[in-house]
Amino acid sequence: MCPPQNGGTATENNVAEPPTGTPSTVATVPSFHKKMGFTDTIFSGTWYIAEGYEYYKGNKTQLKNEILSGLTVAIAQVPESVAFSFVAGVNPLVGLYATFFLGLITAQVGGRPGMVSGAAGAMAVVARIVMQADGGLFDESKLVERGEIATCVGCKSLREQADDKRTEYLFFVMWVVGIMQILLGMFQFGRLVKLIPQTVMTGFVNGLATIIFMAQLESFQELDWRKSFDYFDTDRDGKLTFTETTAVFARDLPTLTGLELKTEMNDIFNQTDTNDDGYISFSEFKYDEDFAIHDGHDEHKMWRTLDQGTLWVMLFYVFGSMCVVHFFPRLTKVVPSSLVSIISCLFLEHVVFRNMGIETPTVKDMATVKGGLPEFKIPDIDLDTESFMICLPTSISLALVGIIESVLTLQLVDEILEDISDSSGRCTQECLAQGVANLMSAMFQSMGGDAMIGQSTINVKSGGVGRLSTTFAAIMFLFFILALSTVIELLPVAALTGVLFMVVIYTFDWSCIGLISGLELKVGRANDEEAIKEAAKVRMLKSGRCRWQDSLLIVMVTVVTVWTNLAIAVIIGVVIASILHAWDTSDHLKVTTSTDASGCTKTYAVTGPFFFASDRAFKNYFTTSADPQNVVIDCTSAILHDYSAIAALNSLGERYASQDPPKSCLVKISGGTSADLVALHGRKLRNVDIEIEGGGNDQEQGNSEELQLLPAGGEERL
């Protein structure tokens, strides 16, 4: 509950930058925070909380922005967390608890104040493999083979037991993920974000926007009870007999005897056959989705059709919410536009349309959000070498996905807030915070998560740039679960979908379309300042499109992010970008020749980057047999990057020395990096005196050294 800080500039809501502290208080900040480049946290000292209190006491407008923004985020996170829980294949409360733990811990100790964390789509997509019944890590037969589930009279079906056991394995996986992320933070893995090029960053945000968009489409679907009924009704006579129902459950209860299976089916049949006519009709089948008969089939869904009044009202909510989010800030910024749109749709749903006989799905229709306090629990699994090795690849993938998405979201929030300070330390801090949060989340039986790009965008654009907004959001989120679940369950899902659609629009990097196609593209924003920035960006696009390689990389990272996971997409993107860079740079090495007046000395002047991709082309410039007795290789205008460059020079020295008679080869290098590289590898050369004087820039001519390369063998080779 402390003020915005560390590089936070004025936001689009004209939030004033808070004081950075008096000299006496700043001196109390732990030196570790300063050394590592971390942002201030609750561990900075008592001055931090005191200064935060004084700051908000004197800035009531910012206090209001933080509170309302946090409330908006908390409300908007409910359906998103529920949706991503379904994506992962777990009970919604598992995802809701994860959002609370991730939100609270990262709000207090994370590297970017104002950035929101919770149950996120990128990790849910990867975690789904743990929960998959078919093709997952632990299918039903595998768990039966390991003796972790078994059938018995009065027990849950194998389907339910397997699902419960896979949930326990998911908690164990998140334990491992949390520990891994803490270790990655300790080794400052987050600093590697500087290796991610802008093309990969663009593909990342576009892929995340696509995932958020796809997650919202489920709100336009409804349960297909007919398809589920037909799964039982094999003769298609419109009613389920005892024999048909038993045939379905027999596949899920294979070890029960005939008598035991009959006992189980009598209980299920009596519960569903409400009129006792000896068979189950379609209306009886779908009457209560909590009936035990529904354990025997997977949930099927279908798209709503345009002939339904419900769909038209939902579309009205969606587009109405989008308009409010977009245009309301032009009227006033006193109240977050997202909150206004949600409350407006809540009023219309329960005061207007329901009185007209039209109902749309609410949060309650997706899942109940009511629950108690989370409880600590050790995963109930048979942990051995086999199960650990099965879980390890997924754990690694989830750890990388969480770290990569978090540090990239941090970079994106920095751009929104125009924070130009060095983010390396904050990335390391965020890695540690994410690890602690995921470990704590797993301890209390939740699925874990990472930074949420959509909610972070909502928060900072609503004025929540400090730790107070995210802390308040996490506390309110738990309060919703414990006490206000009834109110939250009344919210129309379509209203929240509209808000998140605007998040998709704000998240997607629309400028890449212009860069790829060469077309001028204008995208409206929520206020005049953004429109001006976008117009400037559009003017830059008029010069034409980017290289086809960059266009392909953007599209590839976007597609791979959606189809697989973020870690794979970013790693592939970085590798391909590095290969393309090495390929393009290899053509920049040039060699020109000149011969002195006597014709006894020939000079090869080398310019450009000299490394593994250009060493072969470099050696092809030399005509050793036709060259005069003395050869000078002038590398003072070149940069020697790696061992391949040194080996290429040494190879030329040996080639000239092997001529009959031997020819002299003199190499000139500049000081700095090139000289250091030669000094490092030159220790293996005998009869060569290397002296590195100073350490100027590689491009400076005045700090050159001369190295005589003589024929060498054995240890004399570089």
DAJOBEL-V169702 format. One record per residue. PHI is phi as a letter, one per 30 degrees, with the letter a starting at -180 (none if undefined). Layout:
# DAJOBEL-V169702
PHI  PHI
This chain:
# DAJOBEL-V169702
none  b  d  e  a  h  i  d  c  d  c  d  c  h  d  d  d  d  d  c  j  d  e  d  d  d  d  d  d  e  d  d  e  d  d  d  i  d  d  d  b  d  d  d  k  d  d  d  d  d  d  d  d  d  d  d  d  c  b  d  d  d  e  d  d  d  d  d  d  d  d  d  d  d  d  d  d  e  d  d  d  d  d  d  d  d  d  d  i  b  d  e  d  d  d  d  d  d  d  d  d  d  d  d  d  d  d  d  b  d  d  b  e  j  d  c  b  l  d  c  d  d  d  d  d  d  d  e  d  d  c  d  d  c  i  d  d  b  d  d  d  d  d  d  d  d  i  d  b  a  c  a  d  i  d  d  d  e  e  d  d  d  d  d  d  d  d  d  d  d  d  d  e  d  e  d  e  d  d  d  d  d  d  d  d  d  d  h  d  d  d  d  d  d  d  d  d  d  d  d  d  d  d  d  d  d  d  d  d  d  d  d  d  d  d  d  d  d  d  c  c  b  d  c  d  d  d  d  d  d  d  d  d  d  c  h  c  i  a  c  c  d  d  d  d  d  d  d  d  d  d  c  b  d  c  d  d  e  d  d  d  d  d  d  d  d  d  d  d  d  d  d  d  d  c  h  c  j  b  c  d  d  d  d  d  c  e  b  d  c  e  d  d  d  d  c  b  d  d  c  b  b  d  d  c  d  d  c  d  e  d  d  d  d  d  d  d  d  d  d  d  d  d  d  d  d  c  e  d  d  d  a  c  d  b  e  d  d  d  d  d  d  d  d  d  d  d  d  d  c  c  c  d  d  d  c  i  c  c  c  d  c  e  d  d  d  a  d  c  d  a  c  d  d  c  d  a  d  e  d  b  c  d  b  d  d  d  d  d  d  d  e  e  d  d  d  d  d  d  d  e  d  d  d  d  d  d  d  d  e  d  d  d  e  d  d  d  h  d  c  d  d  c  e  d  d  d  d  d  d  d  d  d  d  d  d  d  d  d  d  d  d  d  c  h  b  d  i  l  a  d  c  d  d  d  d  d  e  d  d  d  c  j  d  c  c  d  d  d  d  d  d  d  d  d  d  d  d  d  e  d  d  b  c  d  d  d  d  d  d  d  d  d  d  d  d  d  d  d  d  d  d  d  d  d  d  d  d  d  d  d  d  d  d  d  d  c  i  d  d  b  c  b  d  b  d  a  d  d  d  d  d  d  d  d  d  d  d  d  d  d  d  d  k  d  d  d  d  d  d  d  d  d  d  d  d  d  d  d  d  e  d  d  c  a  d  d  d  d  d  d  d  d  d  d  d  d  d  d  d  d  d  d  d  d  d  d  d  d  b  b  c  b  a  b  d  d  d  i  c  b  c  c  c  c  c  b  j  d  c  a  e  d  c  d  d  d  d  d  d  d  c  c  d  d  c  d  d  d  c  b  c  c  c  c  d  c  c  c  d  c  b  d  e  d  d  d  d  d  d  d  d  e  d  d  d  d  d  d  c  d  e  c  d  b  c  c  c  b  c  d  i  d  d  d  d  d  d  d  d  d  d  d  d  c  c  i  b  c  c  b  c  c  i  a  d  d  e  d  d  d  d  c  d  b  c  b  d  c  c  e  b  b  i  d  d  d  d
